[in-house]
């Protein structure tokens, strides 16, 4: 059974081969162009439907397409660039004409692509084949810039009505290979980033080139895994053996939990702030510009720590055009267009259009994708209350920031776990089960052989422990007996292992799962740990938490921390937040605001709110005339069931949870507390609270 062994030492040939295979899944969050040869072939595509090309939806993606085309105008030969769009851009943008800088046809317009899912996909792949062959003929690289909605794993969503089509990275690779044969064509893929501002870039889509330094590539892979192990780091970084503590500080701590029995408000605030920073750093792929959505092209200023370094340098030194070159072209020193909507979700910043309306639309789009994919999960209800969480969020016209963060965390964790499974499969050369990625695979028992299913179960017995649990929000504790695990990633990986060992024994499978796979996961976790310790936001939050515990140092509250403390307290108050965003987007000074807002009023993905839900104060919305309950019966039933089954203020990340101000203490000193009616930890501050009303 030829399976490559896990990495055993830095720089080993085995490690290099594994990393090279896994790098096709790895990506960077960039705020500028990637590095590519001067004569590279460029293919830029805009794939936004006319329905979604409006300010409250995905106009910002259309604006990205125009910005990148403007930046690339005059760079290299004109014949080396192909720009295609599903939209009639002059018609979309105020009906004005477009200058020749955004076209490659004689009439001043980008070449038009069809507005039909199947036809668009065919035209997309045909253009990809032509560009790949042109790149091979010139012995150069292919830069693929796709501005369209994407799945959390960066698959391109073709969505012009009807059933969506996902153009996966694997399909792109297969198309390129069929076009160029055995030629190792470097392909760089850039798309919108589903979880941050900026853009998501795969520097080695085809698996090459790879940095000669395995540690550099492993850092990129670790960033790609996002919050897959967020729960582990939130726990280990806030216990007595935290890597943030010195040995002398650890000796002062009596319990595993450093928090005192009756913590002060400052101690609790500092703990929760540290937990949020750890989680956010992982979710944002350690990007310092995750809340910024514009080109950040800072001229090189050696020795000046205030400047933002070139993100591409984390992957490899630039060999082509420098950041200075792009900064001069874009206009260094000019303030980039920004969105400063006072009602935006602060944890997202300028990302996804920068307005609350466009951010809600994006999150609902991701939630809809989650419910449309992961086949088998929702019918069997293996995801706990995740389905109710997503459907309830989609049905709300004006969800709160707390609701939005909960959904964001849930989708990001599920996606990161699936990406981790796919990275492991790529690293060890495992075939995709049923030739499908984790998101699209149906974990079914019918129609499969007994031998295959038995081997899948052998692998799953150990594989499910390799994946982490969903992280909890600060101040919440995981329920002791209502804990639901997200098992899709482990099941998919187990299926891939069962296929690899179809002629192997149970011992072969268990040896691989228990010995080889954990070594790679351990390296990924260790690398993420190093990245967290290098992260300035995490270390500063850690120093304040340590100082608040009187273990050394002085608490230094920044304006950002003070605002975060206030926002966290405000999020605990029940609010409908109806009509907050109103029509404020019409005056937003953003690049996307130049697009013509011709859309009908946004209607929350055309889903009516649950009965009894407080509606946003928009007089033109009528659930009776716009959407009939008979047409949305399943959503209505799900929302009603959710309203009756749990309190939204007490939701975990797709689990039922219990709210606490601090983490629970060790279980070796139980005491009885009459308010809890059960055995309680002596180190948890218990106070009488008013009953929290359920969110609507």
NORBEL-V224462 format. One record per backbone hydrogen bond with DSSP energy under -1.0 kcal/mol. CO is the residue of the C=O (numbers start at 1). NH is the residue of the N-H. Records with the same first field share a line. If there is no record, write none. Layout:
BEGIN
CO = NH, NH
END
This chain:
BEGIN
1 = 3
9 = 12
12 = 16
13 = 17
14 = 18
15 = 19
16 = 20
17 = 21
18 = 22
19 = 23
22 = 25
28 = 201
30 = 199
31 = 296
37 = 40
41 = 143
42 = 82
43 = 145
44 = 84
45 = 147
46 = 86
52 = 54, 58
54 = 57, 59
58 = 62
59 = 63
60 = 64
61 = 65
62 = 66
63 = 67
64 = 68
65 = 69
66 = 70
67 = 71
68 = 72
72 = 75
77 = 80
78 = 81
80 = 42
82 = 44
83 = 111
84 = 46
85 = 113
87 = 89
88 = 92
89 = 93
92 = 94, 596
93 = 96
99 = 102
100 = 103
105 = 108
111 = 85
116 = 120
117 = 121
118 = 122
119 = 123
120 = 124
121 = 125
122 = 126
123 = 127
124 = 128
125 = 129
126 = 130
127 = 131
128 = 132
129 = 133
130 = 134
131 = 135
132 = 136
133 = 137
134 = 138
135 = 140
136 = 139
141 = 41
142 = 188
143 = 43
144 = 190
145 = 45
147 = 47
149 = 157
151 = 154
155 = 151
156 = 167
158 = 165
165 = 158
166 = 168
167 = 156
168 = 172
169 = 173
170 = 174
171 = 175
172 = 176
173 = 177
174 = 178
175 = 179
176 = 180
177 = 181
180 = 183
183 = 185
186 = 142
187 = 205
188 = 144
189 = 202
190 = 146
191 = 200
198 = 193
199 = 30
200 = 191
201 = 28
202 = 189
204 = 207
213 = 217
214 = 218
215 = 219
216 = 220
217 = 221
218 = 222
219 = 223
220 = 224
221 = 225
223 = 226
225 = 228
227 = 230
229 = 233
230 = 234
231 = 235
232 = 236
233 = 237
235 = 238
239 = 242
242 = 245
246 = 250
247 = 251
250 = 253
256 = 240
264 = 268
265 = 269
266 = 270
267 = 271
268 = 272
269 = 273
270 = 274
271 = 275
272 = 276
273 = 277
274 = 278
275 = 279
276 = 280
277 = 281
278 = 282
279 = 283
280 = 284
281 = 286
282 = 285
284 = 287
287 = 290
289 = 292
290 = 197
291 = 350
301 = 304
304 = 307
310 = 313
311 = 314
312 = 315, 316
322 = 326
323 = 327
324 = 328
325 = 329
326 = 330
327 = 331, 332
331 = 334
341 = 344
345 = 348, 349
348 = 351
351 = 354
355 = 359
356 = 360
357 = 361
358 = 362
359 = 363
360 = 364
361 = 365
362 = 366
363 = 367
364 = 368
365 = 369
366 = 370
367 = 371
368 = 372
369 = 373
374 = 377
376 = 380
377 = 382
383 = 386
385 = 389
386 = 390
387 = 391
388 = 392
389 = 393
390 = 394
391 = 395
400 = 404
401 = 405
402 = 406
403 = 407
404 = 408
405 = 409
406 = 410
407 = 411
408 = 412
409 = 413
410 = 414
411 = 415
412 = 416
413 = 417
414 = 418
415 = 419
416 = 420
417 = 421
418 = 422
419 = 423
420 = 424
421 = 425
422 = 426
423 = 427
424 = 428
425 = 430
426 = 429
432 = 435
433 = 436
437 = 441
439 = 374
442 = 444
449 = 453
450 = 454
451 = 455
452 = 456
453 = 457
454 = 458
455 = 459
456 = 460
457 = 461
459 = 462, 463
460 = 464
462 = 465
463 = 466
473 = 476
475 = 660
477 = 658
487 = 491
488 = 492
489 = 493
490 = 494
491 = 495
492 = 496
493 = 497
494 = 498
495 = 499
496 = 500
497 = 501
499 = 502
501 = 504
505 = 509
506 = 510
507 = 511
508 = 512
509 = 513
510 = 514
511 = 515
512 = 517
516 = 520
517 = 521
518 = 522
519 = 523
520 = 524
521 = 525
522 = 526
523 = 527
524 = 528
525 = 529
526 = 530
527 = 531
528 = 532
529 = 533
530 = 534
535 = 539
536 = 540
537 = 541
538 = 542
539 = 543
540 = 544
541 = 545
542 = 546
543 = 547
544 = 548
545 = 549
546 = 551
547 = 550
558 = 562
559 = 563
560 = 564
561 = 565
562 = 566
563 = 567
564 = 568
565 = 569
566 = 570
567 = 571
570 = 573
577 = 580
581 = 584
583 = 586
584 = 587
585 = 588
588 = 590
591 = 594
592 = 595
596 = 598
604 = 607
610 = 613
616 = 618
618 = 621
622 = 626
628 = 631
632 = 636
633 = 637
634 = 638
635 = 639
636 = 640
637 = 641
638 = 642
639 = 643
640 = 644
641 = 645
642 = 646
647 = 650
648 = 651
650 = 657
652 = 654
655 = 652
658 = 477
671 = 680
673 = 677
678 = 673
680 = 671
681 = 684
END
